[in-house]
Amino acid sequence: MDDRAALEGILWVLRNDVPWRELPITLFRVSGVPCWRRQRDWHAAGVWQRMHEDLLAECNAAGLLDLQRALVDSSHVHALKGGPDRSEPQDLPMLAMAIRETLASQLIAPSAAFGEAH
């Protein structure tokens, strides 16, 4: 499976907060279960943590981090009454939160991100 297709599928599922089985194969050329497996493997290998740290380091080196305007994301993955259905792969709450924090808030000052003067 192509890494880019897997990454796009993973991000789509997490952004849209849908079950893996609802990943549209026609858009990503891959189904949800292989994306879930890749996400699980990358999580176990520390890929997401390294990517997050690298992104923050690059933004900091470029002067794009404005910690005066930092946002703490309190997103969570809720469990429905009775707990999760174990018949299909489950999202990893910490991974989902890390990706949402990185993509949604990115800890970048809006003015710096859009090239506006301070």
C-alpha distances in whole Angstrom, upper triangle without the diagonal:
4,6,9,7,7,10,12,11,13,16,17,17,19,21,22,23,21,20,16,17,18,15,16,13,15,14,11,9,8,10,12,12,8,9,12,11,9,12,14,13,14,17,18,18,20,17,18,22,22,20,23,26,25,25,28,29,29,30,33,34,34,36,34,35,38,38,41,39,36,35,34,32,33,30,29,27,30,30,32,35,35,31,28,27,25,23,20,18,20,20,21,24,24,21,21,25,24,21,24,26,25,24,27,30,28,32,32,36,36,38,36,33,35,37,40,43,44
4,6,5,6,9,10,11,12,14,16,17,19,20,21,22,22,21,17,19,19,16,16,13,15,14,10,9,9,12,14,14,11,10,14,13,10,13,16,14,14,17,19,18,19,16,17,21,20,18,21,24,22,22,26,27,26,27,30,31,31,33,31,32,35,36,39,37,34,33,33,30,32,29,29,27,30,31,33,36,36,33,29,29,27,26,22,20,22,21,22,24,24,21,21,24,23,20,23,25,23,22,25,27,26,29,30,33,33,35,33,30,32,34,37,40,41
4,6,5,6,9,10,10,12,14,15,16,18,20,21,21,20,17,19,19,16,17,15,16,15,11,11,10,13,14,14,11,9,12,12,9,10,13,12,11,14,16,15,16,12,14,17,16,14,17,20,18,19,22,23,22,24,27,27,27,30,28,28,32,32,35,33,31,30,29,27,29,26,26,25,28,29,31,35,35,31,28,28,26,26,22,19,20,19,19,22,21,17,18,21,19,17,20,22,19,18,22,24,22,26,26,30,30,32,30,27,29,31,35,37,38
4,5,5,6,8,10,11,12,14,15,16,18,20,20,20,17,19,19,15,15,14,15,12,9,10,10,13,14,15,13,11,14,14,11,12,16,15,13,16,18,17,18,14,14,18,17,14,17,20,18,18,21,23,21,22,26,26,26,28,26,27,30,31,34,32,29,28,28,26,28,25,26,25,28,30,32,35,35,32,29,29,27,27,23,21,21,19,20,22,22,18,18,21,19,16,18,20,18,16,20,22,21,24,24,28,27,30,28,25,26,28,32,35,36
4,5,5,6,9,10,10,12,14,15,16,18,17,17,14,16,15,12,12,10,11,9,6,7,7,10,11,13,10,8,12,13,11,12,15,15,14,17,19,19,19,16,16,20,20,17,19,23,21,20,24,26,24,25,29,29,29,31,29,29,32,33,36,33,31,29,29,27,28,25,25,24,27,28,30,33,33,30,27,26,25,24,21,19,20,18,19,22,22,18,18,21,20,17,19,21,19,18,21,24,22,26,27,30,29,32,30,27,28,31,34,37,38
4,6,5,6,9,10,11,12,14,15,16,16,15,12,14,14,11,12,11,13,11,8,9,7,9,9,10,8,5,9,9,7,8,11,12,11,13,16,16,16,14,13,17,18,15,18,21,20,20,23,25,24,25,28,29,29,31,29,29,31,32,35,32,30,28,27,25,26,23,23,21,24,25,27,31,31,27,24,23,22,22,18,15,16,15,16,18,19,15,15,18,17,15,17,20,18,17,20,23,22,25,26,29,29,32,30,27,29,32,34,38,38
4,5,5,6,8,10,11,12,14,15,15,16,13,16,16,12,14,13,15,13,9,12,10,12,11,13,11,8,10,11,8,8,12,12,10,12,15,15,15,12,11,15,15,12,14,18,17,16,19,21,20,21,24,25,25,27,25,25,28,28,31,29,26,25,24,22,23,20,21,20,23,25,27,30,31,27,24,24,23,23,19,17,17,14,15,17,17,13,13,16,14,11,14,16,14,13,16,19,18,21,22,26,25,28,27,23,25,28,31,34,35
4,6,5,6,9,10,10,12,14,14,15,13,15,14,10,11,11,13,9,7,10,10,11,11,14,12,9,12,14,11,11,15,16,14,16,19,19,18,15,14,18,18,15,16,20,19,17,21,23,22,22,25,27,26,28,25,25,28,29,31,29,26,25,24,22,23,21,21,20,23,25,27,30,31,28,25,25,24,24,20,18,18,15,17,18,19,15,14,17,16,12,14,17,15,13,16,19,18,22,22,25,25,27,26,23,24,27,30,33,34
4,6,5,6,9,10,11,12,11,12,9,11,10,7,8,9,11,9,6,9,8,8,7,10,10,6,9,12,10,10,13,15,14,15,18,19,19,16,15,19,20,17,18,22,22,20,23,26,25,25,28,30,29,31,28,28,30,31,33,31,28,26,25,22,23,20,20,18,21,22,24,27,28,25,22,21,21,20,17,15,15,13,15,17,18,14,13,17,16,13,14,18,17,15,17,20,20,24,25,28,27,30,29,26,27,30,33,36,37
4,5,5,6,9,10,10,11,11,8,12,11,9,11,12,15,12,10,12,10,10,8,10,10,6,7,10,9,7,10,12,11,12,15,16,16,13,12,15,17,15,15,19,19,18,21,23,23,23,26,28,28,29,26,26,28,28,31,28,25,23,22,19,20,17,17,15,18,20,22,25,26,23,19,20,19,19,15,13,12,10,11,13,14,11,10,13,13,10,12,15,14,13,15,18,18,22,23,26,26,29,28,25,27,30,32,35,36
4,5,5,6,8,10,11,12,11,14,13,10,13,14,16,13,11,14,13,13,11,14,13,10,11,14,12,10,13,15,13,14,17,18,17,14,12,15,17,14,14,18,18,16,18,21,21,21,24,26,25,26,23,23,25,25,28,25,23,20,20,17,18,15,16,15,18,20,22,26,27,24,21,22,22,22,18,16,15,12,13,14,14,11,9,12,12,8,9,12,11,9,12,15,15,18,20,23,22,25,25,21,23,26,29,32,32
4,5,5,6,8,9,11,10,12,10,8,9,12,13,10,9,13,12,12,10,14,14,10,12,15,14,12,16,18,16,17,20,21,20,18,16,19,20,17,18,21,22,19,22,25,24,24,27,29,28,29,26,26,27,28,30,27,25,22,22,19,20,16,17,16,18,20,22,25,27,24,21,21,22,21,18,16,15,13,15,15,17,14,11,14,15,11,11,15,14,12,13,17,17,21,22,24,23,27,26,23,24,28,30,33,33
4,6,5,6,6,7,6,9,8,6,10,12,14,12,11,14,12,11,8,11,12,9,9,13,13,11,14,16,16,16,19,20,20,18,16,19,21,19,18,22,23,21,23,26,26,26,29,31,30,31,28,27,29,29,31,28,26,23,22,18,19,15,15,13,15,17,18,22,23,20,17,17,18,18,14,12,12,9,12,13,15,12,10,13,14,11,11,15,15,13,14,18,19,22,24,26,26,29,29,25,27,30,32,36,36
4,5,5,7,9,9,12,11,10,13,16,18,15,14,17,15,14,11,14,15,11,11,14,14,11,13,16,15,14,18,19,18,16,14,16,19,16,16,19,21,19,20,24,24,23,26,28,28,29,25,24,26,26,28,25,22,19,18,15,15,12,11,10,13,15,17,21,22,19,17,18,18,19,16,13,11,8,10,10,12,9,6,9,11,8,8,11,12,11,11,15,16,19,21,24,23,27,26,23,25,29,30,33,33
4,6,8,11,12,15,13,11,14,16,18,15,15,18,17,16,14,17,18,14,14,18,17,14,17,19,18,17,21,22,21,19,16,18,20,17,16,20,21,19,20,24,23,22,25,27,27,27,24,23,24,24,26,23,21,18,17,14,15,12,13,12,15,18,19,23,25,22,20,21,22,22,19,17,15,12,14,13,14,12,9,11,12,9,7,11,12,9,9,13,14,18,19,21,20,24,24,21,22,26,27,31,31
4,6,9,10,13,10,10,12,15,16,14,14,18,17,15,13,16,18,15,15,18,18,16,18,21,20,20,23,25,23,22,19,21,24,21,20,24,25,22,24,27,27,26,29,31,30,31,27,27,28,28,29,26,24,21,20,17,17,13,14,12,14,17,18,21,23,21,18,19,21,21,18,16,15,12,15,14,16,15,11,13,15,12,11,14,15,13,12,16,18,21,22,24,23,27,27,24,25,29,30,33,33
4,7,9,12,10,10,13,16,19,17,16,19,18,16,13,15,17,14,13,17,18,15,17,20,19,18,21,23,22,21,18,21,23,21,20,24,25,23,24,28,28,27,29,32,32,32,29,27,28,28,30,26,24,21,19,16,15,11,11,9,11,13,14,18,19,17,15,16,17,18,15,14,12,10,12,11,14,13,9,11,14,12,11,14,16,14,14,17,19,22,24,26,25,29,29,26,27,31,32,35,35
4,6,8,6,8,11,14,16,15,15,18,16,13,10,13,15,13,12,16,17,15,17,20,20,19,22,24,24,22,20,23,25,23,23,26,28,26,27,31,31,30,33,35,35,35,32,31,32,32,33,30,28,24,23,19,19,15,14,11,12,14,14,17,19,17,14,14,16,15,13,12,11,10,13,13,16,15,12,15,17,15,14,18,19,17,17,21,22,25,27,29,28,32,32,29,30,34,35,39,39
4,5,6,8,11,13,16,16,15,17,14,11,8,10,13,11,10,14,15,14,15,18,19,18,21,23,23,22,20,23,26,24,24,27,29,27,29,32,32,32,34,37,37,37,34,33,34,34,36,33,30,27,25,22,21,17,15,12,13,13,13,17,17,15,12,11,12,12,9,9,8,8,12,13,16,15,13,16,18,16,16,20,21,19,20,23,25,28,30,32,31,35,35,32,33,37,39,42,42
4,5,6,9,11,14,14,13,14,11,8,4,6,9,8,7,10,12,11,12,15,16,16,19,21,21,20,18,22,24,22,23,26,27,26,28,31,31,31,34,36,36,37,34,33,35,34,37,34,31,28,26,23,22,19,17,14,16,16,17,20,20,17,14,13,13,12,8,8,8,8,12,14,17,14,13,16,18,16,17,20,21,19,20,24,25,28,30,33,32,36,35,32,33,37,39,42,42
4,6,8,10,13,14,13,14,11,7,5,7,10,10,10,13,15,14,16,18,19,20,22,24,25,23,22,25,27,26,26,30,31,30,32,35,35,35,37,39,39,40,37,37,38,38,40,37,34,31,30,26,26,22,20,17,18,18,18,21,21,19,15,13,13,11,8,9,11,12,15,17,20,18,17,20,22,20,20,24,24,23,24,27,28,31,33,36,35,38,38,35,36,40,42,45,45
4,6,9,11,11,12,13,11,9,7,10,13,12,12,15,16,16,18,20,21,21,24,26,26,24,23,26,28,26,26,30,31,29,31,34,34,34,36,39,38,39,36,35,37,37,39,36,33,30,29,25,25,21,20,17,18,18,18,21,22,20,17,15,16,15,12,12,13,13,17,18,21,19,17,20,22,19,19,23,23,21,22,26,27,30,31,34,33,36,36,33,34,37,39,43,43
4,6,9,8,8,10,8,6,5,9,11,9,10,14,14,14,16,18,19,19,22,24,24,22,20,24,26,23,24,28,28,26,29,32,31,31,34,36,35,37,33,33,35,35,37,34,32,29,28,25,25,21,20,18,20,20,21,24,25,22,19,18,18,17,13,13,14,13,16,18,20,18,16,19,20,17,18,21,21,19,20,24,25,28,29,32,31,34,34,30,32,35,37,40,41
4,5,6,7,8,8,7,8,12,13,12,14,16,17,17,19,21,21,23,25,26,27,24,23,27,28,25,26,30,30,28,31,34,33,32,36,37,36,38,35,35,37,37,39,36,34,32,31,28,28,24,24,21,23,24,24,27,28,26,23,21,22,20,17,16,18,17,20,22,24,21,19,22,23,20,20,24,24,21,22,26,27,30,31,34,32,35,35,31,32,35,37,41,42
4,5,5,5,5,5,8,11,11,11,13,15,16,17,19,21,21,23,25,26,27,24,23,27,28,26,27,31,30,29,32,34,33,33,37,38,37,39,36,36,39,39,42,38,36,34,33,30,30,27,26,24,26,26,27,30,30,28,24,23,22,20,17,17,19,19,21,24,25,22,21,24,25,22,22,26,25,23,25,28,28,32,33,35,34,37,36,33,34,37,39,43,44
4,6,6,8,9,12,15,15,14,17,19,19,20,22,24,24,25,28,29,29,26,26,29,30,27,29,32,32,30,33,35,34,34,38,39,38,39,36,37,39,40,42,39,37,35,35,32,32,29,29,27,28,29,29,33,33,31,28,26,26,24,21,21,22,22,25,27,28,25,23,27,27,24,24,28,27,24,26,29,29,33,33,36,34,37,36,33,33,36,39,42,44
4,6,8,10,12,15,15,13,16,18,18,18,21,22,22,24,27,27,27,24,23,27,27,24,26,29,28,27,30,32,30,31,34,35,34,36,33,33,36,37,39,36,34,32,32,29,30,26,27,25,27,28,29,32,33,31,27,26,26,25,21,21,22,20,23,25,26,23,21,24,24,21,21,25,23,20,22,26,26,30,30,32,30,33,33,29,29,32,35,38,40
4,5,8,10,13,12,10,13,15,14,15,18,19,18,21,23,23,24,21,20,24,24,22,23,27,26,24,28,30,28,29,32,33,32,34,32,32,35,35,38,35,33,31,31,28,29,26,26,24,26,27,28,32,32,30,26,25,25,23,20,19,20,19,21,23,24,21,19,22,22,19,20,23,22,19,22,25,25,28,29,31,30,33,32,28,29,32,35,38,40
4,7,10,12,11,11,14,15,14,16,19,19,19,22,24,24,25,22,22,26,26,24,26,29,28,27,30,32,31,32,35,36,35,37,35,35,38,39,41,39,36,34,34,31,32,29,28,26,29,29,30,34,34,31,28,26,25,23,20,19,21,20,23,25,26,23,22,25,25,22,23,26,25,23,25,29,28,32,32,35,34,37,35,32,33,36,38,42,43
4,7,9,7,7,11,12,11,13,16,16,17,19,21,21,23,20,20,24,25,23,24,28,27,26,30,32,31,31,35,36,35,37,35,35,37,38,41,38,35,33,33,30,30,27,26,24,26,27,28,31,31,28,24,23,22,20,17,16,18,17,20,22,24,20,20,23,23,20,22,25,24,22,24,28,27,31,32,35,34,37,36,32,34,36,39,43,44
4,6,6,7,9,11,11,13,15,16,17,19,21,22,23,21,21,24,25,24,25,29,28,28,30,33,32,33,36,37,37,39,36,36,38,38,41,38,35,33,32,29,29,25,24,22,24,24,24,27,27,25,21,19,18,16,13,13,15,15,18,21,22,19,18,22,23,20,21,25,24,22,24,28,28,32,33,36,35,38,37,34,35,38,41,44,45
4,6,5,6,9,10,10,12,14,15,16,18,20,21,19,18,22,24,22,23,26,27,26,29,31,31,31,34,36,36,37,34,34,36,36,39,36,33,30,29,26,26,22,21,18,20,20,21,24,24,21,17,16,15,14,10,9,11,11,14,17,19,16,15,19,20,17,19,22,22,20,22,26,26,29,31,34,33,37,36,32,34,37,40,43,43
4,5,5,6,9,10,10,12,14,15,16,18,20,19,19,22,24,22,24,27,27,27,30,32,32,33,35,37,37,39,36,36,38,37,40,38,35,32,30,27,27,23,22,19,21,20,21,24,23,20,17,15,14,12,9,7,10,11,14,17,19,16,16,20,21,19,20,24,24,23,25,28,28,31,33,36,36,39,38,35,37,40,42,45,46
4,5,5,6,9,10,10,12,14,15,16,18,17,17,21,22,21,22,25,26,26,28,30,30,31,34,35,36,37,35,35,37,37,40,38,34,32,31,28,28,25,23,21,23,23,24,27,27,24,20,19,17,15,12,10,13,13,15,18,19,17,17,21,21,19,21,24,23,22,25,28,27,31,32,35,35,39,37,34,36,39,41,44,45
4,5,5,6,9,10,10,12,14,15,16,14,14,18,19,18,19,22,23,22,25,27,27,28,31,32,32,34,31,31,33,33,36,34,31,29,27,24,25,22,20,18,21,21,23,26,26,23,19,18,17,16,13,10,12,11,13,16,17,14,14,17,17,15,17,20,19,18,21,24,23,27,28,32,32,35,33,30,32,35,38,41,41
4,5,5,6,9,10,10,12,14,15,14,14,17,19,18,19,22,23,23,25,27,28,28,31,33,33,35,32,31,33,33,36,33,30,28,26,23,23,20,18,16,18,18,20,23,23,19,16,15,14,14,10,7,8,8,10,13,14,12,12,16,16,14,16,19,19,19,21,24,23,27,29,32,32,35,34,31,33,36,39,42,42
4,5,5,6,9,10,11,12,14,14,14,17,19,18,20,23,23,24,26,28,28,30,32,33,34,36,33,33,35,35,38,36,32,30,28,26,26,23,21,19,21,21,23,26,25,21,18,17,15,15,11,8,10,11,11,15,16,13,14,18,18,16,19,22,21,21,24,26,26,29,31,34,35,38,36,33,36,38,41,44,44
4,5,5,6,8,10,10,12,11,11,15,16,15,17,20,20,20,23,25,25,27,29,30,31,33,31,30,33,32,36,34,30,29,27,25,25,22,21,20,22,23,25,28,28,24,21,20,18,18,15,12,13,12,12,16,16,12,14,17,16,15,18,20,19,19,22,24,23,26,28,32,32,35,33,30,33,35,38,41,41
4,6,5,6,9,10,11,9,9,12,14,13,15,17,18,18,21,23,23,24,27,28,29,30,28,27,30,29,32,30,27,25,23,21,21,19,18,16,19,20,22,26,25,22,19,19,17,18,14,11,11,9,9,12,12,9,10,13,13,11,14,17,16,16,19,21,20,23,25,29,29,33,31,28,31,33,36,39,38
4,6,5,6,9,10,10,10,13,15,15,16,19,20,21,22,24,25,27,28,30,31,33,30,29,32,31,34,32,29,27,24,22,22,20,18,16,19,19,22,25,24,20,17,17,15,16,13,10,10,9,8,12,12,9,11,14,14,13,16,18,18,19,21,23,23,25,28,31,32,35,34,31,34,36,39,41,41
4,5,5,6,9,9,10,13,14,14,16,18,19,20,22,24,25,26,28,29,31,33,31,30,32,32,35,33,30,28,26,25,25,23,21,20,23,23,26,28,27,24,21,21,19,19,16,13,13,13,11,15,14,12,14,17,16,15,19,20,19,20,23,25,24,26,29,32,33,36,34,32,35,37,40,42,42
4,5,5,6,5,7,9,10,11,13,15,15,16,19,20,21,23,24,26,27,29,27,26,29,28,32,30,27,26,24,22,23,21,20,19,23,24,26,29,29,25,22,23,21,22,19,15,15,13,12,14,13,10,13,15,13,13,16,18,16,17,20,22,20,23,25,29,30,33,31,28,31,33,36,38,38
4,5,5,6,6,8,10,11,12,14,15,16,18,20,21,22,24,26,27,28,27,25,28,27,30,29,25,24,21,20,20,18,17,17,20,21,24,27,26,23,20,21,19,21,18,14,13,11,9,11,10,7,11,13,11,11,15,16,15,17,19,21,19,22,24,28,29,32,30,28,31,33,36,38,37
4,6,8,9,10,12,13,15,16,17,19,21,22,23,25,26,28,30,31,29,28,30,29,33,31,28,27,24,23,23,21,20,19,22,22,26,28,27,23,21,22,20,21,19,15,15,13,11,14,12,10,14,16,14,15,18,19,19,20,23,24,23,25,27,31,33,36,34,31,35,37,39,41,41
4,6,8,9,10,11,14,14,15,17,19,20,21,23,25,26,27,29,28,27,30,29,32,31,28,27,25,24,25,23,22,22,25,26,29,32,31,27,25,25,23,25,22,18,18,16,14,16,14,12,16,17,15,16,19,20,18,20,23,24,22,24,27,30,32,35,32,30,34,35,38,40,40
4,6,5,6,9,10,11,12,14,16,16,18,20,21,22,24,26,25,23,26,25,29,28,24,23,22,21,22,21,20,20,24,25,28,31,31,27,25,26,24,26,23,19,18,16,13,15,12,10,14,15,12,13,17,17,15,18,21,21,19,21,23,27,29,31,29,27,31,32,35,37,36
4,6,5,6,9,10,10,12,14,15,16,18,20,21,22,24,23,22,25,24,28,27,24,23,22,21,22,21,21,21,24,26,29,32,32,28,26,27,25,26,23,19,19,16,14,16,13,10,13,15,12,12,15,16,14,15,19,20,17,20,21,25,27,29,27,25,28,30,33,35,34
4,5,5,6,9,10,10,12,14,15,16,18,20,21,23,21,20,22,22,25,24,20,19,18,17,18,17,17,18,21,23,26,30,30,26,24,25,24,25,22,18,17,14,12,13,10,7,10,11,8,8,12,12,10,12,15,16,14,17,19,22,24,27,25,22,26,28,30,32,32
4,5,5,6,9,10,11,12,14,15,16,18,20,21,20,18,21,20,23,22,19,18,17,16,18,17,18,19,22,24,28,31,31,27,25,27,26,28,25,21,19,16,13,14,10,9,12,12,8,9,13,12,11,13,16,16,14,16,18,22,24,26,24,23,26,28,30,32,31
4,5,5,6,8,10,10,12,14,15,16,18,20,19,18,21,20,24,23,20,20,19,19,21,21,21,22,26,28,31,34,34,31,29,30,29,30,27,24,22,19,17,17,14,12,15,15,11,12,15,14,12,15,18,18,15,16,18,22,24,26,24,22,26,27,29,31,30
4,5,5,6,9,10,10,12,14,15,16,18,17,16,19,19,23,22,19,19,18,18,20,19,20,21,25,27,31,34,34,31,28,30,29,30,27,23,22,19,17,17,14,12,14,14,10,10,13,12,10,12,15,15,12,14,16,20,21,24,21,19,22,24,27,29,28
4,6,5,6,9,10,11,12,14,16,17,15,13,16,16,20,18,15,15,15,14,17,17,18,20,23,26,29,32,33,29,27,29,29,30,27,24,22,18,16,16,13,11,12,12,8,8,11,9,7,10,13,12,9,11,13,17,19,21,19,17,21,23,25,27,26
4,5,5,6,9,10,10,12,14,15,14,13,16,15,19,19,16,16,16,16,19,19,21,23,26,29,32,35,36,32,30,32,32,33,30,27,25,21,19,18,15,14,16,14,11,12,14,12,10,13,16,14,11,12,14,17,20,22,19,18,22,23,25,27,26
4,5,5,6,9,10,10,12,14,13,13,16,17,20,20,17,18,19,19,22,22,23,25,29,31,34,38,38,35,33,34,34,35,32,28,27,23,21,21,18,16,18,17,13,13,16,14,11,14,16,16,12,13,14,18,20,21,18,17,21,22,24,26,25
4,5,5,6,9,10,11,12,11,11,14,15,18,17,15,16,16,17,20,20,22,24,27,30,33,37,38,34,32,34,33,35,31,28,26,23,21,20,18,15,16,16,12,11,14,12,8,10,13,12,9,10,11,14,16,18,15,14,17,18,21,23,22
4,5,5,6,9,10,10,9,8,11,11,15,15,12,14,14,15,19,19,22,24,27,30,33,37,38,34,33,35,35,36,33,30,27,24,22,21,18,16,17,16,12,13,14,11,9,12,13,12,8,8,9,13,15,17,14,14,17,18,20,22,21
4,5,5,6,9,10,10,9,13,13,17,17,15,17,18,19,22,23,25,27,31,34,37,40,41,38,36,38,37,39,36,32,30,27,24,24,20,19,21,19,15,16,18,15,12,15,17,15,12,11,12,15,18,19,16,15,19,19,21,22,22
4,5,5,6,9,9,9,13,15,18,18,16,18,19,21,24,24,27,29,32,35,38,42,43,39,37,39,39,40,37,33,31,28,26,25,22,21,22,20,17,17,18,16,13,15,17,15,12,12,11,14,16,17,14,13,17,17,19,20,20
4,6,5,6,5,6,10,11,15,14,13,15,17,18,22,23,25,28,31,34,37,41,42,39,37,39,39,40,37,33,31,28,26,25,22,21,21,20,16,16,17,14,12,13,15,13,9,9,7,10,13,14,10,10,14,14,16,17,17
4,5,5,6,5,9,10,13,14,13,15,17,19,23,24,27,29,32,36,39,42,43,40,38,41,40,42,39,36,33,30,28,26,23,22,23,21,18,18,19,16,14,16,17,15,11,10,9,11,14,15,12,12,16,16,17,18,17
4,5,8,9,12,13,16,17,16,19,21,23,26,27,30,32,36,39,42,45,46,43,41,43,43,45,41,38,36,32,30,29,26,25,26,24,21,21,22,19,17,18,20,18,14,13,12,14,17,17,13,14,17,16,18,18,18
4,5,8,11,14,16,17,16,19,21,23,27,27,30,33,36,39,42,46,47,44,42,44,44,45,42,38,36,33,31,30,27,26,26,25,22,21,22,19,17,18,19,17,14,13,11,12,14,14,10,11,14,12,15,15,15
4,6,8,11,13,14,14,17,20,22,25,27,30,32,36,39,42,45,47,44,42,44,44,46,43,39,37,33,32,30,27,26,27,25,22,22,22,19,17,18,19,16,13,11,9,10,13,12,8,10,13,12,13,13,13
4,6,10,12,11,12,14,17,19,22,24,27,29,33,36,39,42,44,41,39,41,42,43,40,37,34,31,29,28,25,24,24,22,19,19,19,16,14,15,15,13,10,8,6,7,9,9,6,7,10,10,12,12,12
4,6,9,9,8,11,14,16,20,21,24,27,30,34,37,40,41,38,37,40,40,42,39,35,33,29,27,25,23,22,22,20,17,17,17,14,12,14,14,11,9,6,5,6,10,11,8,9,13,13,14,15,13
4,5,6,7,10,13,16,19,21,24,28,30,34,37,40,42,39,38,41,41,43,40,37,34,30,29,26,24,24,23,21,19,19,18,15,14,16,15,11,10,7,6,5,9,10,9,10,13,14,14,14,11
4,5,5,8,11,14,17,20,23,26,29,32,35,38,40,37,36,39,40,42,39,36,33,29,27,25,22,22,22,19,17,19,18,14,14,16,15,12,11,7,8,8,12,13,12,14,17,17,17,17,15
4,6,9,12,15,18,21,24,28,30,34,36,39,41,38,38,41,42,44,41,39,35,32,30,27,25,25,25,21,20,21,20,17,17,19,17,13,13,10,10,9,12,13,13,15,17,18,17,16,13
4,7,10,13,16,18,22,25,27,31,34,36,39,36,36,39,40,42,39,36,33,29,28,25,23,23,22,19,18,19,17,14,15,16,14,10,11,8,8,7,9,11,12,13,15,16,15,16,13
4,7,10,13,15,19,22,25,28,31,34,36,33,33,35,36,38,36,33,30,26,24,21,19,20,19,16,15,16,14,11,12,14,12,8,9,5,8,8,11,13,13,14,16,18,18,19,16
4,6,9,12,15,19,21,25,27,30,32,30,29,32,33,35,33,30,27,23,22,19,17,18,16,13,13,14,12,9,11,12,10,7,9,7,9,10,12,15,15,15,18,20,20,21,19
4,6,9,12,16,18,22,24,27,29,27,26,29,30,33,30,28,24,21,19,16,14,15,14,11,11,13,11,8,11,13,11,8,10,9,12,14,15,19,19,18,21,23,23,25,23
4,6,9,12,15,18,21,24,26,24,23,26,27,29,27,24,21,18,16,13,12,13,11,8,9,11,8,6,9,11,9,8,10,10,14,15,16,20,20,19,21,24,25,26,25
4,6,10,12,15,18,21,23,21,21,24,25,28,25,23,20,16,15,12,11,13,11,8,10,12,10,9,13,14,12,11,14,14,17,19,20,23,24,23,25,28,28,30,28
4,7,9,13,16,19,21,18,18,21,22,24,22,20,16,13,13,9,10,11,9,6,9,10,8,8,12,12,11,12,14,15,18,20,21,24,25,23,25,28,29,31,30
4,6,10,12,15,17,15,14,17,19,21,19,17,14,11,10,7,8,10,8,7,10,12,10,11,14,15,14,15,17,18,22,24,24,28,28,26,29,32,33,35,33
4,7,10,13,15,12,11,14,15,18,16,14,10,8,9,6,9,10,8,8,12,13,11,13,16,16,16,18,20,21,24,27,27,31,31,29,31,34,35,37,36
4,6,9,11,9,9,12,15,17,16,15,12,11,11,9,12,14,12,12,16,16,15,17,20,20,19,21,23,24,27,29,30,33,34,32,34,37,38,40,39
4,7,8,5,6,9,12,15,14,14,11,11,12,10,14,16,14,15,18,19,18,20,23,23,22,24,26,28,31,33,33,37,37,35,37,41,41,44,43
4,6,6,7,9,12,15,15,15,13,13,15,14,17,19,17,18,21,22,21,23,26,25,24,27,29,31,34,36,35,39,40,37,39,43,43,46,45
4,6,8,10,14,16,17,18,16,17,18,17,20,22,20,21,25,25,24,26,29,29,28,30,32,34,37,39,39,42,43,41,43,46,47,49,48
4,7,9,11,14,15,17,15,17,18,17,21,23,21,22,26,26,26,28,31,31,30,32,34,36,39,41,41,45,45,43,45,48,49,52,50
4,7,9,12,13,14,11,13,14,14,17,19,18,19,22,23,23,25,27,28,27,29,31,33,36,38,39,42,42,40,42,46,47,49,48
4,6,9,9,10,8,10,12,12,16,17,16,18,21,21,21,23,26,26,26,28,30,32,35,37,37,41,41,39,41,44,45,48,47
4,6,7,9,8,11,14,15,18,19,18,20,23,23,23,26,28,27,28,30,32,34,37,39,39,43,43,40,42,46,47,50,49
4,5,7,7,11,13,15,18,18,18,21,23,23,24,26,28,28,29,31,32,35,37,40,41,44,44,41,43,47,48,51,50
4,7,9,13,15,17,21,20,20,23,25,24,25,28,29,29,30,33,34,36,39,42,42,46,45,42,44,47,49,52,52
4,6,10,13,15,18,17,17,20,22,21,22,25,26,26,27,30,30,33,36,39,39,42,42,39,41,44,46,49,49
4,7,9,12,15,14,14,17,19,18,19,22,23,23,24,27,27,30,33,36,36,40,39,36,38,41,43,46,46
4,6,9,12,11,11,14,16,16,17,19,21,21,22,24,25,28,30,33,33,37,37,34,36,39,41,44,43
4,6,9,8,7,10,12,12,13,16,17,17,18,20,21,24,26,29,30,33,33,30,32,36,37,40,39
4,6,5,6,9,10,11,12,14,15,16,18,20,20,22,25,28,29,33,32,29,32,35,37,39,38
4,5,5,6,9,10,10,12,14,15,16,17,18,20,23,26,27,31,30,28,31,34,35,37,36
4,5,5,6,9,10,10,12,14,15,16,16,18,21,24,25,29,28,26,29,32,33,35,34
4,5,5,6,8,10,11,12,14,15,15,17,20,23,25,28,27,25,27,30,32,34,33
4,6,5,6,8,10,10,11,14,14,17,19,22,23,27,26,23,26,29,31,33,32
4,6,5,6,8,10,10,11,12,14,17,20,21,25,24,22,25,28,29,31,30
4,5,5,6,9,10,11,10,12,15,18,20,23,22,20,23,26,27,29,28
4,5,5,6,8,10,10,12,15,18,19,22,21,19,21,24,26,29,28
4,5,5,5,8,9,12,14,17,17,21,20,18,20,23,25,27,27
4,6,5,6,6,8,11,14,15,19,18,16,19,22,23,25,24
4,6,6,5,8,10,13,14,18,16,14,17,20,21,24,23
4,6,6,9,10,13,13,17,16,13,16,19,21,23,23
4,6,9,10,12,12,16,16,13,15,18,20,22,22
4,5,7,9,10,13,13,11,14,17,18,20,19
4,5,9,10,13,12,10,13,16,17,19,19
4,7,9,12,11,10,14,15,16,18,16
4,6,8,7,6,10,12,13,14,13
4,5,5,6,9,10,10,11,10
4,5,5,6,9,8,11,10
4,6,5,6,5,7,7
4,5,5,6,8,8
4,6,8,10,11
4,6,9,11
4,7,9
4,6
4
